[in-house]
Amino acid sequence: MAKLTVTSRGQVTFRKEVLQHLGIRPGEKIELELLPGGRGIVKAARPSGGIERIFGLLAGRSSKVATIDEINEAIEKGWAGEK
C-alpha cells in the first residue's frame, strides 16, 4: 500500500509508480469517488461521451480516399493481426 503525505495546503503528491499503475500521465485528471467510512476510490478520469466525439478526428490528415471495400479489407486484416 502506498502512503502519501498531506501538505499544510491540503495537497498530496502521487508517486510515479502509482500514477503509472493508474494509467495517468502528466496533465490528465484524477477522479476520486468518496465512500462511507472515510474511504475513497481513486482512478484516472476518462472523458465520457459518445461516438460523436471522434467524427472528423482524422479529417484532412491524408489525401487518400478509401472505398468501403478497402476499409472493410483493412478492418479484416487488423482483426486477423495482419498489417
Secondary structure in CASP SS format (residue, H / E / C, confidence):
PFRMAT SS
TARGET T0000
AUTHOR 0000-0000-0000
METHOD secondary structure of the structure
MODEL  1
M C 1.00
A C 1.00
K C 1.00
L C 1.00
T C 1.00
V C 1.00
T C 1.00
S C 1.00
R C 1.00
G C 1.00
Q C 1.00
V C 1.00
T C 1.00
F C 1.00
R C 1.00
K H 1.00
E H 1.00
V H 1.00
L H 1.00
Q H 1.00
H H 1.00
L H 1.00
G C 1.00
I C 1.00
R C 1.00
P C 1.00
G C 1.00
E C 1.00
K C 1.00
I E 1.00
E E 1.00
L E 1.00
E E 1.00
L E 1.00
L E 1.00
P H 1.00
G H 1.00
G H 1.00
R E 1.00
G E 1.00
I E 1.00
V E 1.00
K E 1.00
A E 1.00
A C 1.00
R C 1.00
P C 1.00
S C 1.00
G C 1.00
G C 1.00
I H 1.00
E H 1.00
R H 1.00
I H 1.00
F C 1.00
G C 1.00
L C 1.00
L C 1.00
A C 1.00
G C 1.00
R C 1.00
S C 1.00
S C 1.00
K C 1.00
V C 1.00
A C 1.00
T C 1.00
I H 1.00
D H 1.00
E H 1.00
I H 1.00
N H 1.00
E H 1.00
A H 1.00
I H 1.00
E H 1.00
K H 1.00
G H 1.00
W H 1.00
A C 1.00
G C 1.00
E C 1.00
K C 1.00
END
